[in-house]
Amino acid sequence: MDVYDAVQERRSIRAYQDKQVPREKLEKILEAAILAPSARNLEPWHFIVVTDSEKRKILSKGRYAKFVAEAPVVVVACGDKKASPDWYAIDVALAVENMILTAIGEGLSTCCVGSFNEAEVKTQVKVPENFEVLLLLTIGYSLEKLNLENKILNLIRTRKTLSEVVSEETFGTPMAPKTVADI
């Protein structure tokens, strides 16, 4: 799968099949994470793979995270605040995006979850003090639900255009796509 195709296909999936993720696919996804760039090549990340159902239930206690319990894999993405105080969050985000795109290429679905109690997560998976839990990443096979409401919402949701979110040279000067007539 082309990378741009993976970007277009990516969705935040909150319902998963009761089907394990093959170890080879999981390792490939994690390898993609450590290939991400990081400031000064410090690689201030650590990822904890959680497959135990009881631990996943504990991780799913966030207000908007109930679905975490049903994902076969939850990756706890942590950043080392001490090793890279200014850049750890950005570096971890880059690594997680590599995981997401690789998962899509492997036929898997993901969702970044920010709804969790950090102290509880740190205790559950024994995260050292110098690390911050930045997000949980669910990974698994999407459960296609015949939900008319969601299908209708997906049809009417739109993305902003380039001219709405991209400026050229200065903020507020929209970047307009060039046409052949403009050349």
C-alpha positions as CSV (number, residue, x, y, z in Angstrom):
1,M,0.0,0.0,0.0
2,D,1.2,3.5,-0.9
3,V,1.9,5.8,2.1
4,Y,-0.6,8.4,0.9
5,D,-3.2,5.7,0.5
6,A,-2.6,4.7,4.1
7,V,-3.0,8.3,5.2
8,Q,-6.3,8.5,3.3
9,E,-7.5,5.2,4.7
10,R,-6.7,5.9,8.4
11,R,-9.6,6.3,10.7
12,S,-9.9,6.2,14.5
13,I,-11.5,2.8,15.2
14,R,-13.3,2.2,18.5
15,A,-14.7,-1.3,17.9
16,Y,-12.5,-4.4,17.4
17,Q,-12.9,-8.0,16.5
18,D,-12.0,-10.6,19.1
19,K,-9.0,-11.6,17.0
20,Q,-5.4,-11.6,18.0
21,V,-2.8,-9.5,16.1
22,P,0.0,-11.8,14.8
23,R,3.3,-11.3,16.5
24,E,5.1,-10.6,13.2
25,K,2.7,-7.7,12.4
26,L,3.0,-6.3,15.9
27,E,6.8,-6.4,15.7
28,K,6.8,-4.7,12.3
29,I,4.6,-1.9,13.7
30,L,7.0,-1.5,16.7
31,E,10.0,-1.5,14.4
32,A,8.4,1.3,12.4
33,A,8.2,3.3,15.6
34,I,11.9,3.2,16.3
35,L,12.7,4.2,12.8
36,A,11.1,7.6,13.4
37,P,13.3,10.7,13.6
38,S,14.0,12.3,17.0
39,A,15.7,15.5,18.2
40,R,19.4,14.9,18.5
41,N,18.6,11.2,17.8
42,L,17.9,10.7,21.5
43,E,14.9,8.4,20.8
44,P,13.2,9.4,24.1
45,W,10.4,6.9,23.8
46,H,9.4,3.7,25.4
47,F,6.4,1.6,24.4
48,I,4.6,-0.9,26.6
49,V,2.6,-3.6,24.7
50,V,-0.4,-4.7,26.7
51,T,-2.4,-7.7,25.6
52,D,-3.6,-9.0,29.0
53,S,-7.4,-8.6,29.2
54,E,-7.4,-7.5,32.8
55,K,-4.8,-4.9,32.3
56,R,-6.6,-3.6,29.2
57,K,-9.8,-3.3,31.4
58,I,-7.9,-1.1,33.8
59,L,-6.5,1.0,30.9
60,S,-10.0,1.5,29.6
61,K,-11.2,3.5,32.7
62,G,-10.9,6.8,31.0
63,R,-14.2,8.7,30.3
64,Y,-13.9,8.1,26.5
65,A,-11.8,5.0,26.6
66,K,-14.2,2.1,27.3
67,F,-13.4,0.5,23.9
68,V,-9.8,0.1,24.9
69,A,-10.7,-3.1,26.8
70,E,-11.8,-4.8,23.6
71,A,-8.8,-4.0,21.5
72,P,-6.5,-7.0,21.4
73,V,-3.4,-4.8,21.7
74,V,-2.9,-1.5,23.6
75,V,0.4,0.3,23.3
76,V,1.2,2.7,26.1
77,A,3.4,5.4,24.5
78,C,5.8,7.1,26.9
79,G,8.2,9.9,26.6
80,D,11.4,10.4,28.6
81,K,11.1,14.0,30.0
82,K,14.6,13.8,31.5
83,A,16.4,12.7,28.3
84,S,14.7,15.2,26.0
85,P,12.7,17.8,28.1
86,D,11.9,20.0,25.1
87,W,11.2,17.4,22.4
88,Y,10.0,14.1,23.9
89,A,6.3,14.6,23.1
90,I,7.0,15.5,19.5
91,D,9.4,12.6,19.1
92,V,6.9,10.1,20.5
93,A,4.2,11.5,18.3
94,L,6.3,10.9,15.2
95,A,7.0,7.4,16.3
96,V,3.3,6.7,17.0
97,E,2.4,8.0,13.5
98,N,4.8,5.5,12.0
99,M,3.1,2.8,14.0
100,I,-0.4,3.9,12.8
101,L,0.6,4.0,9.1
102,T,2.4,0.7,9.3
103,A,-0.7,-0.9,11.0
104,I,-2.9,0.4,8.2
105,G,-0.5,-1.2,5.7
106,E,-0.8,-4.5,7.6
107,G,-4.6,-4.5,7.4
108,L,-5.1,-3.3,11.0
109,S,-6.9,-0.4,12.6
110,T,-5.8,1.9,15.4
111,C,-7.0,4.7,17.6
112,C,-5.0,7.2,19.7
113,V,-6.5,7.6,23.1
114,G,-5.9,10.5,25.4
115,S,-8.6,9.7,27.9
116,F,-6.8,8.0,30.8
117,N,-5.6,8.6,34.3
118,E,-1.9,8.8,34.0
119,A,-1.1,7.9,37.6
120,E,-3.2,4.8,37.3
121,V,-1.7,3.8,33.9
122,K,1.9,4.4,35.3
123,T,1.2,2.2,38.3
124,Q,-0.4,-0.6,36.2
125,V,2.4,-0.9,33.8
126,K,5.2,0.3,36.1
127,V,6.3,3.4,34.2
128,P,9.3,5.2,35.8
129,E,8.9,8.7,37.1
130,N,11.0,10.4,34.4
131,F,8.6,9.1,31.7
132,E,5.3,10.7,30.9
133,V,2.5,8.6,29.4
134,L,1.5,10.5,26.3
135,L,-1.2,8.3,24.8
136,L,-2.6,4.8,24.5
137,L,-2.7,3.3,21.0
138,T,-5.2,0.6,20.3
139,I,-4.4,-1.9,17.6
140,G,-6.6,-4.6,16.1
141,Y,-8.9,-5.7,13.4
142,S,-11.8,-3.3,12.9
143,L,-15.3,-4.6,13.8
144,E,-17.6,-3.4,11.1
145,K,-20.8,-2.4,12.8
146,L,-24.0,-1.9,10.9
147,N,-24.6,1.5,12.5
148,L,-26.7,3.8,10.3
149,E,-25.9,6.8,12.5
150,N,-22.2,6.4,12.1
151,K,-22.5,5.8,8.3
152,I,-24.5,9.0,7.9
153,L,-22.0,11.0,10.0
154,N,-19.1,9.8,7.9
155,L,-20.9,10.8,4.7
156,I,-21.5,14.4,5.9
157,R,-18.1,15.0,7.7
158,T,-15.8,17.0,5.6
159,R,-12.2,18.1,5.9
160,K,-11.0,21.7,5.7
161,T,-9.5,22.7,2.4
162,L,-5.8,23.6,2.0
163,S,-6.6,27.3,1.7
164,E,-8.4,27.1,5.1
165,V,-5.4,25.6,7.0
166,V,-2.3,26.5,5.0
167,S,-0.8,30.0,4.6
168,E,1.8,30.9,2.1
169,E,4.8,33.0,3.4
170,T,2.7,34.7,6.2
171,F,-0.2,33.6,8.4
172,G,-3.5,34.4,6.8
173,T,-2.3,34.4,3.2
174,P,-4.1,31.3,1.9
175,M,-2.1,28.9,-0.2
176,A,-4.0,28.5,-3.4
177,P,-3.3,25.6,-5.6
178,K,-1.8,26.6,-8.9
179,T,-3.5,25.7,-12.1
180,V,-2.1,25.3,-15.6
181,A,-3.7,28.6,-16.5
182,D,-1.7,30.4,-13.8
183,I,1.7,29.2,-15.2
